[in-house]
Amino acid sequence: MRVYVPLTLPGLAEAHKTGELGTGPFVAYAVTPALREWYLSDDIEELEYAALSRAALASLRLLAADPGAVRRRVVVAVDVSDGAATADPDRGLDPAALGEVTVAGTVALAKAAAVHVDADDAEEDVAAAAEALAAADGGDDDAQFVVDGADDHELLWFATQEIPNLVGGV
């Protein structure tokens, strides 16, 4: 199963240093039955993109909690065994938990398939979105518009061999 692990650049630097994405349990995102039902598509690429987008939003939440982190969303795509990631059936259709899975054990960074990171030119919009997130969660439509502005920036794809260059200045 492909899961998408939300991080920040300092989190990616730590994973690079330790060689592990997490020691489990930790939250990631994947194509779950609830995500399939919500997205109404059988196209696996579209569903994977939806899971990646959910992880990007979770990365934004991590940035909101870490004001010192570089304002770029980070998502690591990694393949884990089917039994390693489970969705909580009680949260299945909760809009905030769509695609959310819990990865039970340690995942080696070496198992990562790719890393997705915002380009430098996204930092200003991502910073504004991180700042507006709490207000958007509270129902402020203007703040939600700012948060949605981060989605105007596609995450760039990087091979795992490029991780040292991504975290070099962190």
Sine and cosine of phi, psi and omega as CSV:
sin_phi,cos_phi,sin_psi,cos_psi,sin_omega,cos_omega
0.00,0.00,0.74,-0.67,0.08,-1.00
-1.00,0.08,0.79,-0.61,0.07,-1.00
-0.86,-0.52,0.44,-0.90,-0.02,-1.00
-0.89,-0.45,0.89,-0.45,-0.10,-0.99
-0.98,-0.19,0.88,-0.47,0.02,-1.00
-0.98,0.22,0.70,-0.71,0.04,-1.00
-0.60,-0.80,-0.05,-1.00,0.20,-0.98
-0.86,-0.52,0.15,-0.99,0.05,-1.00
-0.88,0.48,-0.66,0.75,0.09,-1.00
-0.89,0.46,-0.57,0.82,0.06,-1.00
-0.91,0.41,-0.63,0.78,0.05,-1.00
-0.92,0.39,-0.63,0.78,0.05,-1.00
-0.87,0.49,-0.67,0.74,0.03,-1.00
-0.91,0.42,-0.67,0.74,0.04,-1.00
-0.89,0.45,-0.63,0.78,0.03,-1.00
-0.90,0.43,-0.65,0.76,-0.02,-1.00
-0.92,0.39,-0.69,0.73,-0.06,-1.00
-1.00,0.03,-0.36,0.93,-0.06,-1.00
0.99,0.15,0.16,0.99,-0.04,-1.00
-0.76,-0.66,0.64,-0.77,0.09,-1.00
-0.98,0.19,-0.51,0.86,0.00,-1.00
-0.07,-1.00,0.38,-0.93,0.01,-1.00
-0.98,-0.18,0.04,1.00,0.08,-1.00
0.96,0.29,0.48,-0.88,-0.23,0.97
-0.97,0.25,0.56,-0.83,0.07,-1.00
-0.60,-0.80,0.34,-0.94,-0.08,-1.00
-1.00,0.02,0.68,-0.74,0.11,-0.99
-0.63,-0.78,-0.06,-1.00,-0.01,-1.00
-0.75,-0.66,0.55,-0.83,-0.05,-1.00
-0.42,-0.91,0.09,-1.00,0.08,-1.00
-0.98,0.18,0.99,-0.17,0.00,-1.00
-0.98,-0.21,0.25,-0.97,0.07,-1.00
-0.84,0.54,-0.63,0.78,0.00,-1.00
-0.92,0.39,-0.62,0.79,0.04,-1.00
-0.91,0.41,-0.65,0.76,0.05,-1.00
-0.87,0.49,-0.69,0.72,-0.02,-1.00
-0.92,0.39,-0.65,0.76,-0.02,-1.00
-0.93,0.36,-0.66,0.75,-0.11,-0.99
-0.99,0.15,-0.36,0.93,0.04,-1.00
0.82,0.57,0.77,0.64,0.02,-1.00
-0.59,-0.80,0.52,-0.85,0.11,-0.99
-0.97,-0.25,-0.01,1.00,0.00,-1.00
-0.98,0.21,0.93,-0.36,-0.09,-1.00
-0.89,0.47,-0.56,0.83,0.02,-1.00
-0.91,0.41,-0.65,0.76,0.05,-1.00
-0.91,0.42,-0.66,0.75,0.00,-1.00
-0.92,0.40,-0.65,0.76,0.04,-1.00
-0.89,0.45,-0.65,0.76,0.03,-1.00
-0.90,0.44,-0.62,0.78,0.04,-1.00
-0.90,0.44,-0.67,0.74,0.04,-1.00
-0.91,0.42,-0.67,0.74,0.05,-1.00
-0.87,0.49,-0.67,0.74,0.01,-1.00
-0.90,0.44,-0.62,0.79,0.05,-1.00
-0.90,0.44,-0.65,0.76,0.04,-1.00
-0.92,0.39,-0.58,0.82,0.04,-1.00
-0.90,0.44,-0.63,0.78,0.06,-1.00
-0.91,0.42,-0.64,0.77,0.04,-1.00
-0.91,0.41,-0.58,0.81,0.08,-1.00
-0.90,0.44,-0.64,0.77,0.06,-1.00
-0.87,0.50,-0.64,0.77,0.04,-1.00
-0.90,0.45,-0.63,0.77,0.05,-1.00
-0.90,0.45,-0.63,0.77,0.04,-1.00
-0.90,0.43,-0.63,0.77,0.02,-1.00
-0.88,0.47,-0.53,0.85,-0.01,-1.00
-1.00,0.09,-0.19,0.98,-0.05,-1.00
-0.77,-0.64,0.99,0.11,-0.09,-1.00
-0.88,0.47,-0.31,0.95,-0.01,-1.00
-1.00,0.07,-0.17,0.99,-0.05,-1.00
-0.97,0.24,0.56,-0.83,0.09,-1.00
-0.84,0.54,0.71,-0.70,-0.11,-0.99
-0.98,0.17,0.91,0.42,0.08,-1.00
-0.69,-0.73,0.79,-0.61,0.03,-1.00
-0.95,0.30,0.57,-0.82,-0.01,-1.00
-0.72,-0.69,0.74,-0.67,0.07,-1.00
-0.70,-0.72,0.77,-0.64,0.04,-1.00
-0.97,-0.26,0.81,-0.59,0.06,-1.00
-1.00,-0.05,0.80,-0.60,-0.04,-1.00
-0.60,-0.80,0.58,-0.82,0.05,-1.00
-0.99,-0.11,0.78,-0.62,0.05,-1.00
-0.82,-0.57,0.30,-0.95,0.05,-1.00
-0.90,0.43,0.47,-0.88,-0.06,-1.00
-0.82,0.57,-0.60,0.80,-0.03,-1.00
-0.98,0.21,-0.19,0.98,-0.06,-1.00
-0.98,0.20,-0.36,0.93,-0.03,-1.00
-0.83,-0.55,0.79,-0.61,-0.02,-1.00
-0.76,-0.65,0.60,-0.80,0.08,-1.00
-1.00,-0.07,0.60,-0.80,0.04,-1.00
-0.99,0.15,0.93,-0.37,-0.05,-1.00
-0.89,0.46,-0.41,0.91,0.01,-1.00
-0.96,0.29,-0.36,0.93,0.00,-1.00
-0.95,-0.30,0.13,0.99,-0.13,-0.99
-0.71,0.70,-0.77,0.63,-0.06,-1.00
-0.97,-0.24,0.16,0.99,0.11,-0.99
-0.91,0.41,0.88,-0.48,-0.06,-1.00
-0.81,0.58,-0.52,0.86,-0.01,-1.00
-0.96,0.29,-0.31,0.95,-0.09,-1.00
-0.93,-0.38,0.16,0.99,-0.03,-1.00
-0.85,0.53,0.81,-0.58,0.02,-1.00
0.99,0.13,-0.09,1.00,-0.05,-1.00
-0.95,0.30,0.72,-0.69,0.09,-1.00
-0.73,-0.68,0.36,-0.93,0.11,-0.99
-0.95,-0.33,0.82,-0.58,0.05,-1.00
-1.00,-0.07,0.84,-0.54,-0.18,-0.98
-0.97,0.24,-0.64,0.77,-0.15,-0.99
-0.91,-0.42,-0.13,-0.99,0.05,-1.00
-0.95,0.31,0.66,-0.75,0.03,-1.00
-0.85,-0.52,0.85,-0.53,0.02,-1.00
-0.95,0.30,0.69,-0.72,0.04,-1.00
-0.87,0.49,-0.45,0.89,0.02,-1.00
-0.89,0.46,-0.33,0.95,0.02,-1.00
-1.00,0.10,-0.08,1.00,-0.03,-1.00
-0.91,0.42,0.63,-0.77,0.04,-1.00
-1.00,-0.01,-0.56,0.83,-0.04,-1.00
-0.22,-0.98,0.24,-0.97,0.09,-1.00
-0.82,-0.58,0.68,-0.73,0.02,-1.00
-0.89,-0.45,0.81,-0.59,-0.09,-1.00
-0.64,-0.77,0.56,-0.83,0.11,-0.99
-0.90,0.43,0.51,-0.86,0.14,-0.99
-0.96,0.26,0.30,-0.95,0.01,-1.00
-0.82,0.58,-0.61,0.80,-0.08,-1.00
-0.95,0.32,-0.08,1.00,0.04,-1.00
-1.00,0.00,-0.24,0.97,-0.16,-0.99
-0.82,0.57,-0.67,0.75,-0.03,-1.00
-0.90,0.44,-0.71,0.70,0.01,-1.00
-0.93,0.36,-0.60,0.80,0.02,-1.00
-0.93,0.38,-0.64,0.77,0.05,-1.00
-0.87,0.49,-0.71,0.71,0.02,-1.00
-0.89,0.45,-0.64,0.77,0.00,-1.00
-0.91,0.41,-0.66,0.75,0.01,-1.00
-0.89,0.46,-0.63,0.77,0.01,-1.00
-0.94,0.35,-0.55,0.83,-0.06,-1.00
-1.00,0.05,-0.13,0.99,-0.14,-0.99
-0.85,0.53,-0.72,0.70,-0.02,-1.00
-0.88,0.47,-0.68,0.73,0.02,-1.00
-0.91,0.41,-0.64,0.77,0.04,-1.00
-0.89,0.46,-0.67,0.75,0.04,-1.00
-0.88,0.47,-0.47,0.88,0.02,-1.00
-0.99,0.11,0.02,1.00,0.07,-1.00
0.98,-0.21,0.09,1.00,0.01,-1.00
-0.96,0.28,0.92,-0.38,-0.06,-1.00
-0.91,0.42,-0.60,0.80,0.02,-1.00
-0.91,0.42,-0.66,0.75,0.03,-1.00
-0.91,0.41,-0.62,0.79,0.03,-1.00
-0.89,0.45,-0.60,0.80,0.06,-1.00
-0.88,0.48,-0.65,0.76,0.03,-1.00
-0.92,0.39,-0.69,0.73,0.03,-1.00
-0.88,0.48,-0.70,0.72,0.02,-1.00
-0.89,0.46,-0.43,0.90,0.02,-1.00
-0.88,0.48,-0.48,0.88,0.05,-1.00
-0.90,0.43,-0.53,0.85,-0.01,-1.00
-0.94,0.33,-0.23,0.97,0.08,-1.00
-0.93,0.38,-0.26,0.97,0.01,-1.00
-0.98,-0.22,0.88,-0.47,0.06,-1.00
-0.96,0.28,0.66,-0.75,0.11,-0.99
-0.94,0.33,0.69,-0.72,0.03,-1.00
-0.99,0.14,0.48,-0.88,-0.01,-1.00
-0.99,-0.11,0.74,-0.68,0.06,-1.00
-0.76,-0.65,0.63,-0.78,0.12,-0.99
-0.95,0.31,0.43,-0.90,-0.04,-1.00
-0.89,0.47,-0.44,0.90,0.03,-1.00
-0.92,0.40,-0.27,0.96,-0.02,-1.00
-1.00,0.02,-0.06,1.00,-0.03,-1.00
-0.83,0.55,-0.70,0.71,0.01,-1.00
-0.84,0.55,-0.60,0.80,0.04,-1.00
-0.94,0.34,-0.57,0.82,0.00,-1.00
-0.93,0.38,-0.59,0.81,-0.09,-1.00
-0.98,-0.22,0.07,1.00,-0.07,-1.00
-0.83,0.56,-0.63,0.78,-0.04,-1.00
-0.99,-0.10,0.11,0.99,-0.07,-1.00
-1.00,0.01,0.00,0.00,0.00,0.00
